[in-house]
Amino acid sequence: MKIVLDTNCLLPAVFSKSVYHWIWEAFRQGKFVDCALNAGARYIVTNDKHFDVIKNIPFPKIEVIDIVAFKKIID
């Protein structure tokens, strides 16, 4: 699965006691790519509501989801 992880999701995940630390560990293992369009990513994972504008643009079709939704998809 190809996704783009916004840094606002990654930064809080760095700390080992964070509930989002699993994201940091997955990032370290090479699960994520850094460019949604070139990678053909299916998702942009972000908690930044500014990305919601992408939901209304017909091209490119990249689904914007938050960390909680992403965790449900990969579990």
N, CA, C, O and CB atoms as a CASP TS submission, in Angstrom:
PFRMAT TS
TARGET T0000
AUTHOR 0000-0000-0000
METHOD Language model
MODEL 1
PARENT N/A
ATOM      1  N   MET     1       0.839  -1.164   0.000  1.00  0.00           N
ATOM      2  CA  MET     1       0.000   0.000   0.000  1.00  0.00           C
ATOM      3  C   MET     1       0.887   1.231   0.000  1.00  0.00           C
ATOM      4  O   MET     1       1.828   1.324   0.788  1.00  0.00           O
ATOM      5  CB  MET     1      -0.956  -0.004   1.203  1.00  0.00           C
ATOM      6  N   LYS     2       0.590   2.176  -0.883  1.00  0.00           N
ATOM      7  CA  LYS     2       1.339   3.417  -0.933  1.00  0.00           C
ATOM      8  C   LYS     2       0.509   4.524  -0.312  1.00  0.00           C
ATOM      9  O   LYS     2      -0.664   4.697  -0.643  1.00  0.00           O
ATOM     10  CB  LYS     2       1.731   3.771  -2.381  1.00  0.00           C
ATOM     11  N   ILE     3       1.129   5.275   0.594  1.00  0.00           N
ATOM     12  CA  ILE     3       0.464   6.403   1.238  1.00  0.00           C
ATOM     13  C   ILE     3       1.449   7.549   1.345  1.00  0.00           C
ATOM     14  O   ILE     3       2.648   7.365   1.139  1.00  0.00           O
ATOM     15  CB  ILE     3      -0.085   6.014   2.638  1.00  0.00           C
ATOM     16  N   VAL     4       0.947   8.732   1.666  1.00  0.00           N
ATOM     17  CA  VAL     4       1.789   9.868   2.029  1.00  0.00           C
ATOM     18  C   VAL     4       1.402  10.249   3.436  1.00  0.00           C
ATOM     19  O   VAL     4       0.227  10.467   3.731  1.00  0.00           O
ATOM     20  CB  VAL     4       1.624  11.079   1.031  1.00  0.00           C
ATOM     21  N   LEU     5       2.387  10.328   4.301  1.00  0.00           N
ATOM     22  CA  LEU     5       2.162  10.647   5.694  1.00  0.00           C
ATOM     23  C   LEU     5       2.580  12.088   5.935  1.00  0.00           C
ATOM     24  O   LEU     5       3.757  12.420   5.791  1.00  0.00           O
ATOM     25  CB  LEU     5       2.934   9.679   6.622  1.00  0.00           C
ATOM     26  N   ASP     6       1.642  12.945   6.298  1.00  0.00           N
ATOM     27  CA  ASP     6       1.937  14.332   6.590  1.00  0.00           C
ATOM     28  C   ASP     6       2.761  14.406   7.875  1.00  0.00           C
ATOM     29  O   ASP     6       2.559  13.615   8.796  1.00  0.00           O
ATOM     30  CB  ASP     6       0.633  15.161   6.714  1.00  0.00           C
ATOM     31  N   THR     7       3.685  15.358   7.929  1.00  0.00           N
ATOM     32  CA  THR     7       4.554  15.466   9.101  1.00  0.00           C
ATOM     33  C   THR     7       3.795  15.767  10.377  1.00  0.00           C
ATOM     34  O   THR     7       4.293  15.480  11.466  1.00  0.00           O
ATOM     35  CB  THR     7       5.583  16.529   8.877  1.00  0.00           C
ATOM     36  N   ASN     8       2.595  16.340  10.276  1.00  0.00           N
ATOM     37  CA  ASN     8       1.863  16.589  11.514  1.00  0.00           C
ATOM     38  C   ASN     8       1.399  15.284  12.163  1.00  0.00           C
ATOM     39  O   ASN     8       1.005  15.285  13.330  1.00  0.00           O
ATOM     40  CB  ASN     8       0.661  17.492  11.242  1.00  0.00           C
ATOM     41  N   CYS     9       1.442  14.181  11.429  1.00  0.00           N
ATOM     42  CA  CYS     9       1.170  12.862  12.004  1.00  0.00           C
ATOM     43  C   CYS     9       2.453  12.227  12.512  1.00  0.00           C
ATOM     44  O   CYS     9       2.448  11.515  13.515  1.00  0.00           O
ATOM     45  CB  CYS     9       0.499  11.946  10.969  1.00  0.00           C
ATOM     46  N   LEU    10       3.538  12.485  11.823  1.00  0.00           N
ATOM     47  CA  LEU    10       4.804  11.840  12.159  1.00  0.00           C
ATOM     48  C   LEU    10       5.443  12.420  13.418  1.00  0.00           C
ATOM     49  O   LEU    10       5.939  11.674  14.262  1.00  0.00           O
ATOM     50  CB  LEU    10       5.764  11.963  11.000  1.00  0.00           C
ATOM     51  N   LEU    11       5.434  13.729  13.549  1.00  0.00           N
ATOM     52  CA  LEU    11       6.110  14.360  14.686  1.00  0.00           C
ATOM     53  C   LEU    11       5.588  13.900  16.046  1.00  0.00           C
ATOM     54  O   LEU    11       6.398  13.596  16.922  1.00  0.00           O
ATOM     55  CB  LEU    11       5.971  15.849  14.587  1.00  0.00           C
ATOM     56  N   PRO    12       4.270  13.834  16.262  1.00  0.00           N
ATOM     57  CA  PRO    12       3.813  13.346  17.568  1.00  0.00           C
ATOM     58  C   PRO    12       4.083  11.865  17.782  1.00  0.00           C
ATOM     59  O   PRO    12       3.998  11.384  18.911  1.00  0.00           O
ATOM     60  CB  PRO    12       2.342  13.607  17.723  1.00  0.00           C
ATOM     61  N   ALA    13       4.404  11.142  16.734  1.00  0.00           N
ATOM     62  CA  ALA    13       4.624   9.700  16.824  1.00  0.00           C
ATOM     63  C   ALA    13       6.043   9.339  17.237  1.00  0.00           C
ATOM     64  O   ALA    13       6.312   8.184  17.569  1.00  0.00           O
ATOM     65  CB  ALA    13       4.309   9.054  15.505  1.00  0.00           C
ATOM     66  N   VAL    14       6.943  10.291  17.223  1.00  0.00           N
ATOM     67  CA  VAL    14       8.350  10.017  17.519  1.00  0.00           C
ATOM     68  C   VAL    14       8.547   9.544  18.959  1.00  0.00           C
ATOM     69  O   VAL    14       9.383   8.679  19.220  1.00  0.00           O
ATOM     70  CB  VAL    14       9.191  11.263  17.265  1.00  0.00           C
ATOM     71  N   PHE    15       7.798  10.095  19.867  1.00  0.00           N
ATOM     72  CA  PHE    15       7.979   9.799  21.290  1.00  0.00           C
ATOM     73  C   PHE    15       7.440   8.413  21.633  1.00  0.00           C
ATOM     74  O   PHE    15       6.313   8.069  21.276  1.00  0.00           O
ATOM     75  CB  PHE    15       7.284  10.863  22.152  1.00  0.00           C
ATOM     76  N   SER    16       8.245   7.635  22.319  1.00  0.00           N
ATOM     77  CA  SER    16       7.895   6.234  22.574  1.00  0.00           C
ATOM     78  C   SER    16       6.622   6.054  23.388  1.00  0.00           C
ATOM     79  O   SER    16       5.982   5.007  23.290  1.00  0.00           O
ATOM     80  CB  SER    16       9.022   5.559  23.280  1.00  0.00           C
ATOM     81  N   LYS    17       6.241   7.029  24.179  1.00  0.00           N
ATOM     82  CA  LYS    17       5.016   6.913  24.975  1.00  0.00           C
ATOM     83  C   LYS    17       3.785   7.433  24.250  1.00  0.00           C
ATOM     84  O   LYS    17       2.682   7.394  24.796  1.00  0.00           O
ATOM     85  CB  LYS    17       5.178   7.654  26.273  1.00  0.00           C
ATOM     86  N   SER    18       3.963   7.920  23.027  1.00  0.00           N
ATOM     87  CA  SER    18       2.838   8.438  22.245  1.00  0.00           C
ATOM     88  C   SER    18       1.936   7.298  21.798  1.00  0.00           C
ATOM     89  O   SER    18       2.413   6.207  21.484  1.00  0.00           O
ATOM     90  CB  SER    18       3.341   9.231  21.023  1.00  0.00           C
ATOM     91  N   VAL    19       0.623   7.555  21.769  1.00  0.00           N
ATOM     92  CA  VAL    19      -0.313   6.539  21.267  1.00  0.00           C
ATOM     93  C   VAL    19      -0.119   6.323  19.770  1.00  0.00           C
ATOM     94  O   VAL    19      -0.594   5.333  19.214  1.00  0.00           O
ATOM     95  CB  VAL    19      -1.772   6.952  21.559  1.00  0.00           C
ATOM     96  N   TYR    20       0.587   7.259  19.112  1.00  0.00           N
ATOM     97  CA  TYR    20       0.847   7.155  17.678  1.00  0.00           C
ATOM     98  C   TYR    20       2.252   6.626  17.371  1.00  0.00           C
ATOM     99  O   TYR    20       2.690   6.679  16.221  1.00  0.00           O
ATOM    100  CB  TYR    20       0.658   8.509  17.024  1.00  0.00           C
ATOM    101  N   HIS    21       2.945   6.131  18.359  1.00  0.00           N
ATOM    102  CA  HIS    21       4.329   5.681  18.154  1.00  0.00           C
ATOM    103  C   HIS    21       4.436   4.566  17.119  1.00  0.00           C
ATOM    104  O   HIS    21       5.480   4.419  16.483  1.00  0.00           O
ATOM    105  CB  HIS    21       4.918   5.206  19.469  1.00  0.00           C
ATOM    106  N   TRP    22       3.394   3.792  16.942  1.00  0.00           N
ATOM    107  CA  TRP    22       3.408   2.723  15.927  1.00  0.00           C
ATOM    108  C   TRP    22       3.673   3.304  14.544  1.00  0.00           C
ATOM    109  O   TRP    22       4.266   2.635  13.698  1.00  0.00           O
ATOM    110  CB  TRP    22       2.068   1.946  15.928  1.00  0.00           C
ATOM    111  N   ILE    23       3.237   4.554  14.297  1.00  0.00           N
ATOM    112  CA  ILE    23       3.489   5.183  12.999  1.00  0.00           C
ATOM    113  C   ILE    23       4.980   5.406  12.799  1.00  0.00           C
ATOM    114  O   ILE    23       5.508   5.140  11.719  1.00  0.00           O
ATOM    115  CB  ILE    23       2.731   6.519  12.884  1.00  0.00           C
ATOM    116  N   TRP    24       5.662   5.891  13.829  1.00  0.00           N
ATOM    117  CA  TRP    24       7.109   6.122  13.749  1.00  0.00           C
ATOM    118  C   TRP    24       7.839   4.817  13.454  1.00  0.00           C
ATOM    119  O   TRP    24       8.738   4.780  12.614  1.00  0.00           O
ATOM    120  CB  TRP    24       7.638   6.744  15.061  1.00  0.00           C
ATOM    121  N   GLU    25       7.455   3.759  14.137  1.00  0.00           N
ATOM    122  CA  GLU    25       8.102   2.468  13.922  1.00  0.00           C
ATOM    123  C   GLU    25       7.865   1.975  12.489  1.00  0.00           C
ATOM    124  O   GLU    25       8.779   1.445  11.857  1.00  0.00           O
ATOM    125  CB  GLU    25       7.582   1.432  14.938  1.00  0.00           C
ATOM    126  N   ALA    26       6.660   2.147  11.986  1.00  0.00           N
ATOM    127  CA  ALA    26       6.373   1.749  10.614  1.00  0.00           C
ATOM    128  C   ALA    26       7.174   2.590   9.623  1.00  0.00           C
ATOM    129  O   ALA    26       7.663   2.072   8.619  1.00  0.00           O
ATOM    130  CB  ALA    26       4.874   1.874  10.324  1.00  0.00           C
ATOM    131  N   PHE    27       7.309   3.876   9.900  1.00  0.00           N
ATOM    132  CA  PHE    27       8.093   4.771   9.047  1.00  0.00           C
ATOM    133  C   PHE    27       9.553   4.323   8.995  1.00  0.00           C
ATOM    134  O   PHE    27      10.166   4.305   7.928  1.00  0.00           O
ATOM    135  CB  PHE    27       7.999   6.222   9.557  1.00  0.00           C
ATOM    136  N   ARG    28      10.096   3.966  10.142  1.00  0.00           N
ATOM    137  CA  ARG    28      11.489   3.509  10.203  1.00  0.00           C
ATOM    138  C   ARG    28      11.694   2.224   9.414  1.00  0.00           C
ATOM    139  O   ARG    28      12.797   1.963   8.933  1.00  0.00           O
ATOM    140  CB  ARG    28      11.913   3.296  11.652  1.00  0.00           C
ATOM    141  N   GLN    29      10.656   1.430   9.277  1.00  0.00           N
ATOM    142  CA  GLN    29      10.761   0.174   8.542  1.00  0.00           C
ATOM    143  C   GLN    29      10.523   0.362   7.040  1.00  0.00           C
ATOM    144  O   GLN    29      10.503  -0.619   6.296  1.00  0.00           O
ATOM    145  CB  GLN    29       9.771  -0.834   9.099  1.00  0.00           C
ATOM    146  N   GLY    30      10.342   1.600   6.586  1.00  0.00           N
ATOM    147  CA  GLY    30      10.233   1.890   5.156  1.00  0.00           C
ATOM    148  C   GLY    30       8.843   1.647   4.577  1.00  0.00           C
ATOM    149  O   GLY    30       8.736   1.249   3.417  1.00  0.00           O
ATOM    150  N   LYS    31       7.787   1.868   5.334  1.00  0.00           N
ATOM    151  CA  LYS    31       6.446   1.630   4.776  1.00  0.00           C
ATOM    152  C   LYS    31       5.886   2.813   4.008  1.00  0.00           C
ATOM    153  O   LYS    31       4.917   2.641   3.268  1.00  0.00           O
ATOM    154  CB  LYS    31       5.495   1.274   5.876  1.00  0.00           C
ATOM    155  N   PHE    32       6.440   3.986   4.144  1.00  0.00           N
ATOM    156  CA  PHE    32       5.803   5.186   3.609  1.00  0.00           C
ATOM    157  C   PHE    32       6.624   5.829   2.498  1.00  0.00           C
ATOM    158  O   PHE    32       7.846   5.689   2.480  1.00  0.00           O
ATOM    159  CB  PHE    32       5.575   6.189   4.719  1.00  0.00           C
ATOM    160  N   VAL    33       6.002   6.504   1.605  1.00  0.00           N
ATOM    161  CA  VAL    33       6.644   7.241   0.513  1.00  0.00           C
ATOM    162  C   VAL    33       6.430   8.727   0.725  1.00  0.00           C
ATOM    163  O   VAL    33       5.588   9.125   1.530  1.00  0.00           O
ATOM    164  CB  VAL    33       6.088   6.799  -0.870  1.00  0.00           C
ATOM    165  N   ASP    34       7.185   9.553   0.009  1.00  0.00           N
ATOM    166  CA  ASP    34       7.129  10.986   0.290  1.00  0.00           C
ATOM    167  C   ASP    34       6.465  11.836  -0.775  1.00  0.00           C
ATOM    168  O   ASP    34       6.473  13.061  -0.652  1.00  0.00           O
ATOM    169  CB  ASP    34       8.486  11.484   0.499  1.00  0.00           C
ATOM    170  N   CYS    35       5.901  11.261  -1.794  1.00  0.00           N
ATOM    171  CA  CYS    35       5.263  12.071  -2.828  1.00  0.00           C
ATOM    172  C   CYS    35       4.035  11.345  -3.370  1.00  0.00           C
ATOM    173  O   CYS    35       4.157  10.358  -4.095  1.00  0.00           O
ATOM    174  CB  CYS    35       6.257  12.386  -3.971  1.00  0.00           C
ATOM    175  N   ALA    36       2.849  11.843  -3.014  1.00  0.00           N
ATOM    176  CA  ALA    36       1.602  11.136  -3.335  1.00  0.00           C
ATOM    177  C   ALA    36       1.387  10.938  -4.832  1.00  0.00           C
ATOM    178  O   ALA    36       1.064   9.828  -5.254  1.00  0.00           O
ATOM    179  CB  ALA    36       0.431  11.887  -2.764  1.00  0.00           C
ATOM    180  N   LEU    37       1.548  11.933  -5.611  1.00  0.00           N
ATOM    181  CA  LEU    37       1.266  11.801  -7.045  1.00  0.00           C
ATOM    182  C   LEU    37       2.246  10.894  -7.758  1.00  0.00           C
ATOM    183  O   LEU    37       1.839  10.000  -8.499  1.00  0.00           O
ATOM    184  CB  LEU    37       1.281  13.152  -7.699  1.00  0.00           C
ATOM    185  N   ASN    38       3.523  11.113  -7.543  1.00  0.00           N
ATOM    186  CA  ASN    38       4.533  10.303  -8.232  1.00  0.00           C
ATOM    187  C   ASN    38       4.526   8.860  -7.778  1.00  0.00           C
ATOM    188  O   ASN    38       4.875   7.960  -8.541  1.00  0.00           O
ATOM    189  CB  ASN    38       5.903  10.888  -8.017  1.00  0.00           C
ATOM    190  N   ALA    39       4.138   8.644  -6.560  1.00  0.00           N
ATOM    191  CA  ALA    39       4.111   7.283  -6.037  1.00  0.00           C
ATOM    192  C   ALA    39       2.817   6.556  -6.372  1.00  0.00           C
ATOM    193  O   ALA    39       2.723   5.338  -6.222  1.00  0.00           O
ATOM    194  CB  ALA    39       4.310   7.301  -4.544  1.00  0.00           C
ATOM    195  N   GLY    40       1.831   7.303  -6.821  1.00  0.00           N
ATOM    196  CA  GLY    40       0.528   6.681  -7.064  1.00  0.00           C
ATOM    197  C   GLY    40      -0.135   6.277  -5.765  1.00  0.00           C
ATOM    198  O   GLY    40      -0.805   5.247  -5.695  1.00  0.00           O
ATOM    199  N   ALA    41       0.053   7.096  -4.727  1.00  0.00           N
ATOM    200  CA  ALA    41      -0.474   6.774  -3.398  1.00  0.00           C
ATOM    201  C   ALA    41      -1.997   6.716  -3.409  1.00  0.00           C
ATOM    202  O   ALA    41      -2.658   7.455  -4.137  1.00  0.00           O
ATOM    203  CB  ALA    41       0.002   7.804  -2.369  1.00  0.00           C
ATOM    204  N   ARG    42      -2.519   5.850  -2.612  1.00  0.00           N
ATOM    205  CA  ARG    42      -3.967   5.753  -2.452  1.00  0.00           C
ATOM    206  C   ARG    42      -4.465   6.716  -1.378  1.00  0.00           C
ATOM    207  O   ARG    42      -5.581   7.229  -1.465  1.00  0.00           O
ATOM    208  CB  ARG    42      -4.370   4.318  -2.101  1.00  0.00           C
ATOM    209  N   TYR    43      -3.625   6.962  -0.358  1.00  0.00           N
ATOM    210  CA  TYR    43      -4.025   7.794   0.768  1.00  0.00           C
ATOM    211  C   TYR    43      -2.988   8.869   1.072  1.00  0.00           C
ATOM    212  O   TYR    43      -1.792   8.687   0.846  1.00  0.00           O
ATOM    213  CB  TYR    43      -4.254   6.935   1.996  1.00  0.00           C
ATOM    214  N   ILE    44      -3.476   9.985   1.587  1.00  0.00           N
ATOM    215  CA  ILE    44      -2.648  10.935   2.320  1.00  0.00           C
ATOM    216  C   ILE    44      -3.151  10.842   3.754  1.00  0.00           C
ATOM    217  O   ILE    44      -4.319  11.120   4.027  1.00  0.00           O
ATOM    218  CB  ILE    44      -2.740  12.431   1.728  1.00  0.00           C
ATOM    219  N   VAL    45      -2.269  10.452   4.667  1.00  0.00           N
ATOM    220  CA  VAL    45      -2.637  10.311   6.070  1.00  0.00           C
ATOM    221  C   VAL    45      -2.219  11.587   6.782  1.00  0.00           C
ATOM    222  O   VAL    45      -1.032  11.906   6.853  1.00  0.00           O
ATOM    223  CB  VAL    45      -1.970   9.047   6.722  1.00  0.00           C
ATOM    224  N   THR    46      -3.185  12.306   7.301  1.00  0.00           N
ATOM    225  CA  THR    46      -2.913  13.576   7.966  1.00  0.00           C
ATOM    226  C   THR    46      -4.009  13.908   8.962  1.00  0.00           C
ATOM    227  O   THR    46      -5.162  13.512   8.787  1.00  0.00           O
ATOM    228  CB  THR    46      -2.775  14.701   6.941  1.00  0.00           C
ATOM    229  N   ASN    47      -3.649  14.626   9.995  1.00  0.00           N
ATOM    230  CA  ASN    47      -4.636  15.169  10.926  1.00  0.00           C
ATOM    231  C   ASN    47      -4.864  16.655  10.643  1.00  0.00           C
ATOM    232  O   ASN    47      -5.570  17.332  11.390  1.00  0.00           O
ATOM    233  CB  ASN    47      -4.176  14.960  12.391  1.00  0.00           C
ATOM    234  N   ASP    48      -4.275  17.151   9.578  1.00  0.00           N
ATOM    235  CA  ASP    48      -4.375  18.559   9.193  1.00  0.00           C
ATOM    236  C   ASP    48      -5.637  18.749   8.349  1.00  0.00           C
ATOM    237  O   ASP    48      -5.723  18.228   7.237  1.00  0.00           O
ATOM    238  CB  ASP    48      -3.099  19.022   8.406  1.00  0.00           C
ATOM    239  N   LYS    49      -6.603  19.484   8.867  1.00  0.00           N
ATOM    240  CA  LYS    49      -7.890  19.690   8.185  1.00  0.00           C
ATOM    241  C   LYS    49      -7.744  20.526   6.915  1.00  0.00           C
ATOM    242  O   LYS    49      -8.673  20.567   6.108  1.00  0.00           O
ATOM    243  CB  LYS    49      -8.879  20.365   9.128  1.00  0.00           C
ATOM    244  N   HIS    50      -6.607  21.192   6.715  1.00  0.00           N
ATOM    245  CA  HIS    50      -6.392  21.962   5.494  1.00  0.00           C
ATOM    246  C   HIS    50      -6.354  21.061   4.256  1.00  0.00           C
ATOM    247  O   HIS    50      -6.605  21.526   3.144  1.00  0.00           O
ATOM    248  CB  HIS    50      -5.095  22.757   5.600  1.00  0.00           C
ATOM    249  N   PHE    51      -6.045  19.789   4.442  1.00  0.00           N
ATOM    250  CA  PHE    51      -6.009  18.851   3.320  1.00  0.00           C
ATOM    251  C   PHE    51      -7.406  18.443   2.871  1.00  0.00           C
ATOM    252  O   PHE    51      -7.553  17.802   1.830  1.00  0.00           O
ATOM    253  CB  PHE    51      -5.213  17.616   3.699  1.00  0.00           C
ATOM    254  N   ASP    52      -8.433  18.804   3.635  1.00  0.00           N
ATOM    255  CA  ASP    52      -9.805  18.432   3.256  1.00  0.00           C
ATOM    256  C   ASP    52     -10.194  18.993   1.896  1.00  0.00           C
ATOM    257  O   ASP    52     -11.077  18.450   1.232  1.00  0.00           O
ATOM    258  CB  ASP    52     -10.791  18.919   4.308  1.00  0.00           C
ATOM    259  N   VAL    53      -9.549  20.067   1.479  1.00  0.00           N
ATOM    260  CA  VAL    53      -9.856  20.654   0.173  1.00  0.00           C
ATOM    261  C   VAL    53      -9.590  19.656  -0.960  1.00  0.00           C
ATOM    262  O   VAL    53     -10.234  19.724  -2.006  1.00  0.00           O
ATOM    263  CB  VAL    53      -9.028  21.932  -0.045  1.00  0.00           C
ATOM    264  N   ILE    54      -8.658  18.745  -0.759  1.00  0.00           N
ATOM    265  CA  ILE    54      -8.334  17.727  -1.765  1.00  0.00           C
ATOM    266  C   ILE    54      -9.525  16.807  -2.023  1.00  0.00           C
ATOM    267  O   ILE    54      -9.670  16.268  -3.120  1.00  0.00           O
ATOM    268  CB  ILE    54      -7.118  16.899  -1.316  1.00  0.00           C
ATOM    269  N   LYS    55     -10.367  16.631  -1.027  1.00  0.00           N
ATOM    270  CA  LYS    55     -11.528  15.751  -1.173  1.00  0.00           C
ATOM    271  C   LYS    55     -12.492  16.238  -2.253  1.00  0.00           C
ATOM    272  O   LYS    55     -13.246  15.443  -2.816  1.00  0.00           O
ATOM    273  CB  LYS    55     -12.263  15.637   0.153  1.00  0.00           C
ATOM    274  N   ASN    56     -12.473  17.534  -2.544  1.00  0.00           N
ATOM    275  CA  ASN    56     -13.411  18.112  -3.507  1.00  0.00           C
ATOM    276  C   ASN    56     -12.802  18.366  -4.873  1.00  0.00           C
ATOM    277  O   ASN    56     -13.461  18.935  -5.744  1.00  0.00           O
ATOM    278  CB  ASN    56     -13.956  19.392  -2.971  1.00  0.00           C
ATOM    279  N   ILE    57     -11.570  17.960  -5.076  1.00  0.00           N
ATOM    280  CA  ILE    57     -10.906  18.154  -6.361  1.00  0.00           C
ATOM    281  C   ILE    57     -10.981  16.845  -7.141  1.00  0.00           C
ATOM    282  O   ILE    57     -10.553  15.805  -6.639  1.00  0.00           O
ATOM    283  CB  ILE    57      -9.420  18.614  -6.170  1.00  0.00           C
ATOM    284  N   PRO    58     -11.524  16.881  -8.372  1.00  0.00           N
ATOM    285  CA  PRO    58     -11.702  15.637  -9.119  1.00  0.00           C
ATOM    286  C   PRO    58     -10.388  14.977  -9.551  1.00  0.00           C
ATOM    287  O   PRO    58     -10.360  13.763  -9.754  1.00  0.00           O
ATOM    288  CB  PRO    58     -12.539  15.904 -10.330  1.00  0.00           C
ATOM    289  N   PHE    59      -9.318  15.732  -9.694  1.00  0.00           N
ATOM    290  CA  PHE    59      -8.035  15.149 -10.083  1.00  0.00           C
ATOM    291  C   PHE    59      -6.953  15.779  -9.241  1.00  0.00           C
ATOM    292  O   PHE    59      -6.972  16.997  -9.062  1.00  0.00           O
ATOM    293  CB  PHE    59      -7.749  15.351 -11.598  1.00  0.00           C
ATOM    294  N   PRO    60      -6.042  15.048  -8.730  1.00  0.00           N
ATOM    295  CA  PRO    60      -5.947  13.585  -8.697  1.00  0.00           C
ATOM    296  C   PRO    60      -6.817  13.015  -7.582  1.00  0.00           C
ATOM    297  O   PRO    60      -7.112  13.698  -6.601  1.00  0.00           O
ATOM    298  CB  PRO    60      -4.483  13.140  -8.508  1.00  0.00           C
ATOM    299  N   LYS    61      -7.216  11.790  -7.737  1.00  0.00           N
ATOM    300  CA  LYS    61      -8.027  11.138  -6.719  1.00  0.00           C
ATOM    301  C   LYS    61      -7.120  10.471  -5.692  1.00  0.00           C
ATOM    302  O   LYS    61      -6.641   9.355  -5.897  1.00  0.00           O
ATOM    303  CB  LYS    61      -8.984  10.107  -7.356  1.00  0.00           C
ATOM    304  N   ILE    62      -6.899  11.161  -4.603  1.00  0.00           N
ATOM    305  CA  ILE    62      -6.146  10.619  -3.478  1.00  0.00           C
ATOM    306  C   ILE    62      -7.016  10.814  -2.255  1.00  0.00           C
ATOM    307  O   ILE    62      -7.449  11.929  -1.964  1.00  0.00           O
ATOM    308  CB  ILE    62      -4.734  11.312  -3.310  1.00  0.00           C
ATOM    309  N   GLU    63      -7.271   9.744  -1.544  1.00  0.00           N
ATOM    310  CA  GLU    63      -8.125   9.822  -0.374  1.00  0.00           C
ATOM    311  C   GLU    63      -7.349  10.408   0.800  1.00  0.00           C
ATOM    312  O   GLU    63      -6.222   9.993   1.071  1.00  0.00           O
ATOM    313  CB  GLU    63      -8.684   8.436  -0.018  1.00  0.00           C
ATOM    314  N   VAL    64      -7.945  11.366   1.493  1.00  0.00           N
ATOM    315  CA  VAL    64      -7.348  11.989   2.664  1.00  0.00           C
ATOM    316  C   VAL    64      -8.002  11.378   3.893  1.00  0.00           C
ATOM    317  O   VAL    64      -9.218  11.462   4.064  1.00  0.00           O
ATOM    318  CB  VAL    64      -7.518  13.547   2.641  1.00  0.00           C
ATOM    319  N   ILE    65      -7.189  10.761   4.750  1.00  0.00           N
ATOM    320  CA  ILE    65      -7.706  10.127   5.960  1.00  0.00           C
ATOM    321  C   ILE    65      -6.844  10.525   7.144  1.00  0.00           C
ATOM    322  O   ILE    65      -5.693  10.927   6.978  1.00  0.00           O
ATOM    323  CB  ILE    65      -7.746   8.588   5.808  1.00  0.00           C
ATOM    324  N   ASP    66      -7.409  10.411   8.344  1.00  0.00           N
ATOM    325  CA  ASP    66      -6.635  10.723   9.539  1.00  0.00           C
ATOM    326  C   ASP    66      -5.960   9.462  10.083  1.00  0.00           C
ATOM    327  O   ASP    66      -6.144   8.365   9.555  1.00  0.00           O
ATOM    328  CB  ASP    66      -7.536  11.357  10.616  1.00  0.00           C
ATOM    329  N   ILE    67      -5.189   9.638  11.132  1.00  0.00           N
ATOM    330  CA  ILE    67      -4.412   8.515  11.684  1.00  0.00           C
ATOM    331  C   ILE    67      -5.318   7.385  12.163  1.00  0.00           C
ATOM    332  O   ILE    67      -5.015   6.212  11.944  1.00  0.00           O
ATOM    333  CB  ILE    67      -3.531   8.997  12.842  1.00  0.00           C
ATOM    334  N   VAL    68      -6.422   7.729  12.813  1.00  0.00           N
ATOM    335  CA  VAL    68      -7.328   6.701  13.338  1.00  0.00           C
ATOM    336  C   VAL    68      -7.909   5.861  12.208  1.00  0.00           C
ATOM    337  O   VAL    68      -7.966   4.636  12.312  1.00  0.00           O
ATOM    338  CB  VAL    68      -8.461   7.345  14.152  1.00  0.00           C
ATOM    339  N   ALA    69      -8.336   6.501  11.142  1.00  0.00           N
ATOM    340  CA  ALA    69      -8.881   5.763   9.996  1.00  0.00           C
ATOM    341  C   ALA    69      -7.816   4.888   9.352  1.00  0.00           C
ATOM    342  O   ALA    69      -8.100   3.762   8.942  1.00  0.00           O
ATOM    343  CB  ALA    69      -9.459   6.732   8.957  1.00  0.00           C
ATOM    344  N   PHE    70      -6.594   5.397   9.262  1.00  0.00           N
ATOM    345  CA  PHE    70      -5.505   4.616   8.680  1.00  0.00           C
ATOM    346  C   PHE    70      -5.203   3.371   9.506  1.00  0.00           C
ATOM    347  O   PHE    70      -4.982   2.293   8.955  1.00  0.00           O
ATOM    348  CB  PHE    70      -4.252   5.472   8.554  1.00  0.00           C
ATOM    349  N   LYS    71      -5.194   3.523  10.816  1.00  0.00           N
ATOM    350  CA  LYS    71      -4.946   2.379  11.704  1.00  0.00           C
ATOM    351  C   LYS    71      -6.005   1.304  11.500  1.00  0.00           C
ATOM    352  O   LYS    71      -5.683   0.116  11.512  1.00  0.00           O
ATOM    353  CB  LYS    71      -4.924   2.830  13.180  1.00  0.00           C
ATOM    354  N   LYS    72      -7.258   1.697  11.314  1.00  0.00           N
ATOM    355  CA  LYS    72      -8.339   0.720  11.084  1.00  0.00           C
ATOM    356  C   LYS    72      -8.133  -0.011   9.755  1.00  0.00           C
ATOM    357  O   LYS    72      -8.439  -1.198   9.646  1.00  0.00           O
ATOM    358  CB  LYS    72      -9.725   1.425  11.095  1.00  0.00           C
ATOM    359  N   ILE    73      -7.622   0.687   8.758  1.00  0.00           N
ATOM    360  CA  ILE    73      -7.399   0.078   7.452  1.00  0.00           C
ATOM    361  C   ILE    73      -6.293  -0.969   7.498  1.00  0.00           C
ATOM    362  O   ILE    73      -6.414  -2.027   6.880  1.00  0.00           O
ATOM    363  CB  ILE    73      -7.058   1.145   6.429  1.00  0.00           C
ATOM    364  N   ILE    74      -5.225  -0.686   8.217  1.00  0.00           N
ATOM    365  CA  ILE    74      -4.081  -1.612   8.201  1.00  0.00           C
ATOM    366  C   ILE    74      -4.168  -2.716   9.236  1.00  0.00           C
ATOM    367  O   ILE    74      -3.402  -3.678   9.183  1.00  0.00           O
ATOM    368  CB  ILE    74      -2.815  -0.852   8.416  1.00  0.00           C
ATOM    369  N   ASP    75      -5.092  -2.589  10.179  1.00  0.00           N
ATOM    370  CA  ASP    75      -5.241  -3.662  11.187  1.00  0.00           C
ATOM    371  C   ASP    75      -6.006  -4.834  10.652  1.00  0.00           C
ATOM    372  O   ASP    75      -6.216  -5.813  11.368  1.00  0.00           O
ATOM    373  CB  ASP    75      -5.936  -3.143  12.426  1.00  0.00           C
TER
END
